[in-house]
Amino acid sequence: MDDGQARDIEAHFDRLLAGLRRVGIELPEARLALERAVEEIAAAAPRPVARMRLTVTRSTRLLTTAAYEPPEIVTACLLPQYRIDSRGPLAGLKSLSYQTNRLALREAESRGAWDALLMNEQGRLVEGSRSNLAVVLSDCVATPPESDGCVPGTVRRRLLEKGVIEERSLVPEDLLAGEVLLMNSLIGVMPVSRIAGD
């Protein structure tokens, strides 16, 4: 959120509702009512930039905000021991069952990195623990496809729709091929200044 305004509400809600359908949870209120609640909470959030979290369970919804300071530079750490199961029932969902990402992020931060780069069970790159990933290759800017297990982030979605990036499976060697980019709704798109290995 910037200065009390929530960004990309429609895209975030589209992803939320798609995820809820996958796990068989009904939205506890009308979408329009929830969008109004988000706007009200956003207006009262810390400024200039805040992070908002919307959690929906079978019986409740919780909206929280916290002040956020975007990083000036982004560094990452490749952590192949934390694997995303691309065939699992929760692959691609932003859910409360997000422990692999949380553990990987904690380890990356302990190594001085801003994010952890994660792979799936097939050895393909999937995403950052709190971001989507793209690599500038010789013929395109590629981001892993959803079938490899990534969360369909809203910035990633917008760039795909504009044709700025395209889906292509990536392997760790691709990190050496060109510029590596991380993206999410808080940082936008940022180049990775350094990648540390395991």
Order of alpha helices (4+ residues) and beta strands (2+ residues): alpha-alpha-beta-beta-beta-alpha-beta-beta-beta-beta-alpha-beta-beta-beta
